[in-house]
Amino acid sequence: MMVWRAWTGGWGRFFSVLAVRGGLVADLHVVFQVIGVLQECLPDCTVSDSLPEGKLLTESLPVVQVDLLAGEEKHTGFGGEGFPLVIDGIGLDVEVFATSRLQGMEVGERVRRVLHQLPHLEECPVTAVSVPDFSTREDLNPQVRVVGTVVDLDTRP
């Protein structure tokens, strides 16, 4: 019913309902916040949601790519003051492209440290972070090594 009311109100209303309901638009907002924080904290790396084209990739190394994975179902807590509290889960695939595995792992460790600070940032909706160690991924080509991990973020609306 909510989607129908949003549809009759026009596309702008439809997308605002998605954002309020914690849909794709809200998840993308969090992803771009995460990318912004990583860009600020890793000035010697290229951080984006996409890879630079062709030869620009090797010139831009190390590169950190952050991609949105399928989200989790919302959880609602019960009891206490201020409840019900809605918690949404967002999955991110984070890959580091570098000239060597050592460089990739070093950048990956820096990325892990930054991501663990997200719940402590004032304007960030992230409440909890799970970041396993980076591991080897399939190399892009003989000159570019790849390491990556899957990050789980809990967010509040």
QUIHURA-V390888 format. One record per residue. N is the residue number from 1. RES is the residue in three letters. PHI is phi in radians with two decimals (* if undefined). PSI is psi as a letter, one per 20 degrees, with the letter a starting at -180 (none if undefined). OMEGA is omega as a letter, one per 20 degrees, with the letter a starting at -180 (NA if undefined). Layout:
BEGIN
N_RES_PHI_PSI_OMEGA + N_RES_PHI_PSI_OMEGA
END
This chain:
BEGIN
1_MET_*_g_a + 2_MET_-1.09_g_r + 3_VAL_-1.13_h_a + 4_TRP_-1.11_g_r + 5_ARG_-1.08_h_r + 6_ALA_-1.15_h_r + 7_TRP_-1.09_g_a + 8_THR_-1.20_i_r + 9_GLY_-1.53_j_r + 10_GLY_1.73_r_a + 11_TRP_-1.13_h_r + 12_GLY_-1.04_g_r + 13_ARG_-1.14_h_r + 14_PHE_-1.05_g_a + 15_PHE_-1.21_h_r + 16_SER_-1.20_h_r + 17_VAL_-1.13_g_r + 18_LEU_-1.03_g_a + 19_ALA_-1.12_g_a + 20_VAL_-1.16_h_a + 21_ARG_-1.38_i_r + 22_GLY_1.41_k_a + 23_GLY_-1.40_b_a + 24_LEU_-1.01_h_a + 25_VAL_-1.08_g_r + 26_ALA_-1.14_h_r + 27_ASP_-1.09_g_r + 28_LEU_-1.11_h_r + 29_HIS_-1.05_g_r + 30_VAL_-1.14_g_r + 31_VAL_-1.03_g_a + 32_PHE_-1.24_h_r + 33_GLN_-1.13_g_r + 34_VAL_-1.07_g_r + 35_ILE_-1.04_g_r + 36_GLY_-1.07_g_r + 37_VAL_-1.12_g_r + 38_LEU_-1.10_h_r + 39_GLN_-1.08_g_a + 40_GLU_-1.19_h_a + 41_CYS_-1.51_i_r + 42_LEU_-2.16_m_a + 43_PRO_-1.14_i_a + 44_ASP_-1.54_j_r + 45_CYS_-2.08_q_r + 46_THR_-1.60_p_a + 47_VAL_-2.09_p_a + 48_SER_-2.80_r_r + 49_ASP_-1.68_j_r + 50_SER_-2.50_q_a + 51_LEU_-1.52_q_r + 52_PRO_-1.08_q_a + 53_GLU_-1.24_q_r + 54_GLY_0.65_d_a + 55_LYS_-1.15_h_r + 56_LEU_-1.09_h_r + 57_LEU_-1.08_g_a + 58_THR_-1.16_h_r + 59_GLU_-1.34_h_a + 60_SER_-1.68_i_a + 61_LEU_-1.05_q_i + 62_PRO_-1.35_q_a + 63_VAL_-2.12_p_r + 64_VAL_-1.93_p_r + 65_GLN_-1.91_p_r + 66_VAL_-2.00_p_a + 67_ASP_-2.26_q_a + 68_LEU_-1.43_p_r + 69_LEU_-1.76_r_r + 70_ALA_-1.04_p_a + 71_GLY_-1.40_r_r + 72_GLU_-1.74_r_r + 73_GLU_-1.22_q_r + 74_LYS_-1.18_q_r + 75_HIS_-2.03_p_r + 76_THR_-2.04_p_r + 77_GLY_-1.35_r_a + 78_PHE_-2.28_p_r + 79_GLY_1.71_r_r + 80_GLY_1.44_r_a + 81_GLU_-1.30_p_r + 82_GLY_1.46_j_r + 83_PHE_-1.54_q_j + 84_PRO_-1.36_p_r + 85_LEU_-1.76_p_a + 86_VAL_-1.71_p_r + 87_ILE_-2.11_p_a + 88_ASP_-1.95_q_r + 89_GLY_-1.88_p_r + 90_ILE_-2.15_p_r + 91_GLY_-1.81_p_r + 92_LEU_-2.15_p_r + 93_ASP_-1.78_o_a + 94_VAL_-1.99_p_r + 95_GLU_-2.14_q_r + 96_VAL_-2.00_p_r + 97_PHE_-1.83_p_a + 98_ALA_-2.56_r_a + 99_THR_-1.34_h_r + 100_SER_-2.56_r_r + 101_ARG_-1.12_h_r + 102_LEU_-1.04_g_r + 103_GLN_-1.08_g_r + 104_GLY_-1.08_g_r + 105_MET_-1.17_h_r + 106_GLU_-1.13_g_r + 107_VAL_-1.14_g_r + 108_GLY_-1.03_g_r + 109_GLU_-1.15_h_r + 110_ARG_-1.12_h_r + 111_VAL_-1.08_g_r + 112_ARG_-1.01_g_a + 113_ARG_-1.10_g_r + 114_VAL_-1.16_g_a + 115_LEU_-1.09_h_r + 116_HIS_-1.19_i_r + 117_GLN_-1.54_i_a + 118_LEU_-0.93_g_a + 119_PRO_-1.10_i_a + 120_HIS_-1.66_i_r + 121_LEU_-1.47_p_a + 122_GLU_-1.06_g_a + 123_GLU_-1.61_j_a + 124_CYS_-1.64_p_a + 125_PRO_-1.38_j_a + 126_VAL_-1.31_p_a + 127_THR_-1.86_h_r + 128_ALA_-2.66_q_a + 129_VAL_-2.33_p_r + 130_SER_-2.18_o_a + 131_VAL_-2.25_n_r + 132_PRO_-1.17_r_r + 133_ASP_-1.03_q_r + 134_PHE_-1.25_q_r + 135_SER_-2.37_r_a + 136_THR_-1.17_p_r + 137_ARG_-2.07_r_r + 138_GLU_-1.11_p_a + 139_ASP_-1.16_q_r + 140_LEU_-1.27_g_r + 141_ASN_-2.78_r_a + 142_PRO_-1.07_i_a + 143_GLN_-1.69_i_a + 144_VAL_-2.14_o_r + 145_ARG_-1.71_q_a + 146_VAL_-2.26_p_r + 147_VAL_-2.23_q_a + 148_GLY_-2.81_r_r + 149_THR_-2.73_r_r + 150_VAL_-1.92_p_a + 151_VAL_-1.86_p_r + 152_ASP_-1.94_p_r + 153_LEU_-2.01_p_r + 154_ASP_-1.75_p_a + 155_THR_-2.26_q_r + 156_ARG_-1.83_q_a + 157_PRO_-1.22_none_NA
END
